[in-house]
């Protein structure tokens, strides 16, 4: 029996849940799913320019797990861009930063649903 997945820490939810090519109706598009923790890994690595060790600490995972989540997220985004597919951001194993037991450890965290700005 596999170990239960440890939830990853995510700073906030996405501002939009769907991204698609302009001018093509949603019903005509294939869809790929990007987990919320994959979006967080992309944000930390590519937007905030953190190294994998620092980003892994922020998500409360090992460096190896962070690298795997990041590689999977980049694969999903590349497939959508190259093949003209819609990206749906949903699901995954994550805990929002600043909610529940993590609230005491945060400083300046955003409330749930506020997204990243």
C-alpha positions as CSV (number, residue, x, y, z in Angstrom):
1,X,0.0,0.0,0.0
2,X,1.5,3.4,-1.0
3,X,2.2,6.1,1.5
4,X,-0.5,8.8,1.7
5,X,0.5,12.0,-0.1
6,X,1.7,14.9,2.0
7,X,-0.2,18.1,1.1
8,X,2.0,20.8,-0.4
9,X,1.8,24.4,0.9
10,X,0.3,26.8,-1.7
11,X,0.4,30.6,-1.0
12,X,-3.0,31.3,-2.7
13,X,-5.4,30.2,-5.4
14,X,-5.1,31.2,-9.1
15,X,-6.7,34.3,-10.4
16,X,-8.3,32.3,-13.2
17,X,-9.0,28.6,-13.4
18,X,-9.1,28.2,-17.2
19,X,-6.7,29.5,-20.0
20,X,-7.5,28.8,-23.6
21,X,-6.5,29.9,-27.1
22,X,-8.4,33.0,-28.2
23,X,-11.1,32.7,-30.8
24,X,-11.7,29.0,-30.4
25,X,-14.9,27.9,-28.5
26,X,-14.3,25.9,-25.4
27,X,-16.3,22.9,-26.7
28,X,-13.9,22.6,-29.6
29,X,-10.8,22.4,-27.5
30,X,-9.0,19.5,-25.8
31,X,-8.1,20.1,-22.2
32,X,-5.1,19.4,-20.0
33,X,-5.3,19.7,-16.2
34,X,-2.6,21.6,-14.2
35,X,-2.8,20.8,-10.5
36,X,-2.7,23.8,-8.1
37,X,0.6,22.7,-6.6
38,X,2.0,22.6,-10.1
39,X,1.0,26.2,-10.7
40,X,2.6,27.1,-7.3
41,X,5.9,25.4,-8.4
42,X,5.9,27.3,-11.6
43,X,5.2,30.6,-9.7
44,X,8.0,30.0,-7.2
45,X,10.6,28.8,-9.8
46,X,9.9,30.9,-12.9
47,X,8.1,34.0,-11.5
48,X,9.9,34.5,-8.2
49,X,13.2,33.0,-9.5
50,X,13.8,30.9,-6.4
51,X,16.2,28.0,-6.6
52,X,14.7,24.6,-6.1
53,X,15.9,24.2,-2.5
54,X,14.3,27.4,-1.3
55,X,11.1,26.8,-3.3
56,X,10.9,23.3,-1.8
57,X,11.1,24.7,1.7
58,X,8.3,27.2,0.9
59,X,6.1,24.3,-0.3
60,X,7.1,22.1,2.6
61,X,8.4,19.3,0.3
62,X,11.7,17.7,-0.5
63,X,13.9,19.2,-3.3
64,X,13.3,16.0,-5.3
65,X,9.5,16.2,-4.9
66,X,9.6,19.9,-5.9
67,X,11.6,19.1,-9.0
68,X,9.1,16.4,-10.0
69,X,6.1,18.7,-9.5
70,X,7.8,21.5,-11.5
71,X,8.7,19.1,-14.4
72,X,5.2,17.8,-14.6
73,X,3.7,21.3,-14.5
74,X,6.1,22.5,-17.3
75,X,5.1,19.4,-19.4
76,X,1.4,20.3,-19.0
77,X,1.9,23.9,-20.0
78,X,4.2,23.0,-22.9
79,X,1.7,20.5,-24.2
80,X,-1.1,23.1,-24.0
81,X,0.9,25.8,-25.8
82,X,2.3,23.7,-28.6
83,X,-0.9,21.7,-29.2
84,X,-3.4,24.5,-28.7
85,X,-5.1,22.9,-25.7
86,X,-7.1,24.6,-22.9
87,X,-5.4,24.5,-19.4
88,X,-7.7,23.9,-16.5
89,X,-6.2,24.6,-13.1
90,X,-7.7,22.3,-10.5
91,X,-7.1,19.6,-8.0
92,X,-4.0,18.2,-6.5
93,X,-2.8,17.6,-2.9
94,X,-2.3,21.0,-1.3
95,X,-3.0,23.1,1.8
96,X,-3.5,26.9,1.5
97,X,-0.8,28.9,3.3
98,X,-2.3,30.8,6.3
99,X,-5.2,28.3,6.8
100,X,-5.5,25.9,9.7
101,X,-2.3,24.8,11.5
102,X,-0.1,26.8,9.1
103,X,-1.7,30.2,10.0
104,X,0.7,30.8,12.9
105,X,3.8,30.3,10.7
106,X,2.8,32.8,8.0
107,X,3.7,36.5,7.9
108,X,1.7,38.6,5.4
109,X,0.0,35.6,3.8
110,X,-3.0,36.3,1.6
111,X,-6.5,35.1,2.6
112,X,-7.8,32.1,0.6
113,X,-9.1,33.0,-2.8
114,X,-7.1,36.3,-3.1
115,X,-4.7,34.9,-5.7
116,X,-1.3,36.2,-6.5
117,X,-0.6,39.8,-7.3
